[in-house]
Amino acid sequence: MGSAQKREERAEAESRRILDRVSRESEGSSMMTRARDHIAARDAEQNDPIELWGTRIGRAIAVTTLTALILWLLLYVFGIIGG
């Protein structure tokens, strides 16, 4: 009886580890969904089209600027530009 119970406990622990890993790996997709919703201004006031589009434009400019700065930094660090 003791051996069967230990096997069952090991199988249960293995199942929990697998479920925890799947849960951690699936968080990446939810983070991408949250980022997409943030840039699309789904959290902004939906009744005011000026605020909605202003928020979308501002966030798009911020993402574009961040991307350009990261690209510039990488090019600078690897010596492709800036000597």
Number of C-alpha atoms within 10 A of each C-alpha: 5 7 8 9 10 11 11 12 12 12 12 12 12 12 12 12 12 12 12 12 11 11 11 10 11 11 11 11 10 11 11 11 11 13 12 12 12 15 17 17 20 14 11 16 12 12 8 9 11 11 14 17 15 13 20 18 15 13 16 14 12 13 13 12 12 12 12 12 12 12 12 14 13 13 13 13 12 10 10 10 11 9 7
